[in-house]
């Protein structure tokens, strides 16, 4: 499941700690478990992935492509700014 998409559909985009969003995430996990289906979730980092796994999700996809591109672009920009000029 995509918690950001879910939170956006609920009118609470990115508010993953909102009680209603957390309850909806748990509802999906519980429904998967009740029907013997694996429950998976997207997470932005290892910390949130571990939290989801501890909460009972079977697997977590870690990282979002946009974040990877953004972080690499920031790294390149810093390298360019830090280079000595002739």
C-alpha positions in Angstrom: 0.0 0.0 0.0 1.1 3.6 -0.5 0.6 5.6 2.7 1.2 8.9 1.0 -1.5 8.2 -1.6 -3.8 7.0 1.1 -3.2 10.1 3.2 -3.8 12.3 0.1 -7.0 10.5 -0.6 -8.1 11.2 2.9 -7.4 15.0 2.5 -4.3 14.7 4.8 -1.4 14.5 2.3 1.8 13.4 4.0 0.3 13.4 7.5 1.3 9.8 8.2 1.1 10.3 11.9 -2.4 11.6 11.9 -4.6 9.2 14.0 -7.1 8.7 11.2 -4.4 7.9 8.6 -2.6 5.5 11.0 -5.9 3.8 11.7 -6.5 3.4 7.9 -3.0 2.0 7.4 -3.6 -0.5 10.3 -7.0 -1.4 8.8 -5.4 -2.4 5.5 -2.8 -4.5 7.3 -5.4 -6.2 9.4 -7.6 -6.9 6.4 -4.6 -8.5 4.5 -3.8 -10.6 7.6 -7.4 -11.7 8.0 -7.6 -12.9 4.4 -4.1 -14.5 4.5 -2.7 -12.0 2.0 0.8 -10.5 2.4 0.7 -6.9 3.6 3.3 -4.6 2.0 3.8 -0.9 2.3 6.0 1.8 0.9 8.3 3.7 3.3 10.7 6.6 2.8 13.5 5.4 4.9 14.8 2.4 6.9 13.4 3.8 10.2 9.8 3.9 8.9 10.3 0.5 7.2 11.4 -1.1 10.5 8.4 0.5 12.2 6.0 -0.9 9.6 7.6 -4.3 9.9 7.4 -4.3 13.7 3.7 -3.3 13.3 3.1 -6.5 11.4 3.6 -5.7 7.7 5.2 -8.6 5.8 7.4 -6.4 3.7 8.3 -2.8 3.1 9.6 -1.1 -0.1 12.2 1.4 1.1 12.8 4.7 -0.7 11.0 6.7 -3.3 12.6 7.4 -6.7 11.9 11.2 -6.4 13.9 11.3 -3.1 16.8 9.5 -4.7 16.9 11.8 -7.6 16.6 14.9 -5.3 19.4 13.7 -3.0 21.7 13.0 -5.9 21.0 16.4 -7.4 21.7 18.1 -4.0 25.0 16.2 -3.8 26.1 17.2 -7.3 25.2 20.9 -6.6 27.3 20.8 -3.4 30.2 19.3 -5.3 30.0 22.0 -7.9 29.8 24.8 -5.3 32.7 23.4 -3.4 35.1 23.2 -6.3 37.9 25.7 -6.4 37.7 28.3 -9.2 40.8 29.2 -11.2 
